[in-house]
Amino acid sequence: MEVGIDIVDLDRIEKVYNRYGVKFLQRFLSEEEIAVCMHKPQVIASVAGRFAAKEAVVKALGTGFSGEVHWKSFEILNDERGRPFVRPAAAGCFPSGCSIKISIAHDRHSAVATALIDRV
C-alpha cells in the first residue's frame, strides 16, 4: 500500500486562472474535468482540489509525471454521491490490478488531497 498527499494554495491557482483562463486548465484537466469544475459553486477550489489529487496520485505511484503517466492520463471525477474517484484515461498509466482511493478537502486558503494505492 502506498500513500501520496499534496496541498495547493487557492490564491496561486486563482492568479494563474485569471491570467490564462481555460487554457491554463486544459494543460492538466480533461474537458470532462473542466466541465465538472465549472459547475461547482467554488470553481477555483474544485480546480485546486483536482490539481492536488493528481499530484497525490503520482506521489503514491512513485513515478511522478513521467513515462505513461501524465496530467491527462487519468481523471479526477465525482460519483453520483459527489465522492471523488480516479478514472484512467489512457491504457497502461497504472499498474494492473491496483486500486486507487482519493480524498479531497479545501478551505478558504488551500486544497489538500490524499491518494491511497493498493497493489493487488
HURA-V872619 format. One record per residue. N is the residue number from 1. RES is the residue in one small letter. PHI is phi in radians with two decimals (none if undefined). Layout:
n:N res:RES phi:PHI
n:N res:RES phi:PHI
This chain:
n:1 res:m phi:none
n:2 res:e phi:-2.22
n:3 res:v phi:-2.19
n:4 res:g phi:-2.34
n:5 res:i phi:-2.50
n:6 res:d phi:-2.65
n:7 res:i phi:-2.30
n:8 res:v phi:-2.29
n:9 res:d phi:-1.38
n:10 res:l phi:-1.09
n:11 res:d phi:-1.07
n:12 res:r phi:-1.08
n:13 res:i phi:-1.13
n:14 res:e phi:-1.09
n:15 res:k phi:-1.08
n:16 res:v phi:-1.20
n:17 res:y phi:-1.11
n:18 res:n phi:-1.09
n:19 res:r phi:-1.40
n:20 res:y phi:-1.96
n:21 res:g phi:1.11
n:22 res:v phi:-1.11
n:23 res:k phi:-1.02
n:24 res:f phi:-1.08
n:25 res:l phi:-1.11
n:26 res:q phi:-1.16
n:27 res:r phi:-1.25
n:28 res:f phi:-2.33
n:29 res:l phi:-2.08
n:30 res:s phi:-1.32
n:31 res:e phi:-1.08
n:32 res:e phi:-1.16
n:33 res:e phi:-1.10
n:34 res:i phi:-1.08
n:35 res:a phi:-1.06
n:36 res:v phi:-1.06
n:37 res:c phi:-1.06
n:38 res:m phi:-1.16
n:39 res:h phi:-1.68
n:40 res:k phi:-1.50
n:41 res:p phi:-1.13
n:42 res:q phi:-2.05
n:43 res:v phi:-0.99
n:44 res:i phi:-1.10
n:45 res:a phi:-1.10
n:46 res:s phi:-1.16
n:47 res:v phi:-1.07
n:48 res:a phi:-1.08
n:49 res:g phi:-1.09
n:50 res:r phi:-1.21
n:51 res:f phi:-1.04
n:52 res:a phi:-1.10
n:53 res:a phi:-1.13
n:54 res:k phi:-1.12
n:55 res:e phi:-1.09
n:56 res:a phi:-1.10
n:57 res:v phi:-1.10
n:58 res:v phi:-1.22
n:59 res:k phi:-1.19
n:60 res:a phi:-1.15
n:61 res:l phi:-1.17
n:62 res:g phi:1.41
n:63 res:t phi:-1.84
n:64 res:g phi:1.11
n:65 res:f phi:-1.53
n:66 res:s phi:-2.75
n:67 res:g phi:1.03
n:68 res:e phi:-1.37
n:69 res:v phi:-1.82
n:70 res:h phi:-2.34
n:71 res:w phi:-0.92
n:72 res:k phi:-1.79
n:73 res:s phi:-1.39
n:74 res:f phi:-2.60
n:75 res:e phi:-2.08
n:76 res:i phi:-1.90
n:77 res:l phi:-2.13
n:78 res:n phi:-2.19
n:79 res:d phi:-1.39
n:80 res:e phi:-1.11
n:81 res:r phi:-1.66
n:82 res:g phi:1.65
n:83 res:r phi:-1.27
n:84 res:p phi:-1.27
n:85 res:f phi:-2.55
n:86 res:v phi:-1.79
n:87 res:r phi:-2.16
n:88 res:p phi:-1.08
n:89 res:a phi:-1.87
n:90 res:a phi:-2.36
n:91 res:a phi:-1.15
n:92 res:g phi:1.43
n:93 res:c phi:-1.34
n:94 res:f phi:-2.14
n:95 res:p phi:-1.05
n:96 res:s phi:-1.12
n:97 res:g phi:1.38
n:98 res:c phi:-1.60
n:99 res:s phi:-1.95
n:100 res:i phi:-2.08
n:101 res:k phi:-2.05
n:102 res:i phi:-2.33
n:103 res:s phi:-2.40
n:104 res:i phi:-2.26
n:105 res:a phi:-2.48
n:106 res:h phi:-2.63
n:107 res:d phi:-2.28
n:108 res:r phi:-1.18
n:109 res:h phi:-1.98
n:110 res:s phi:-2.65
n:111 res:a phi:-2.14
n:112 res:v phi:-2.32
n:113 res:a phi:-2.46
n:114 res:t phi:-2.19
n:115 res:a phi:-2.15
n:116 res:l phi:-2.15
n:117 res:i phi:-2.03
n:118 res:d phi:-1.94
n:119 res:r phi:-1.62
n:120 res:v phi:-1.29
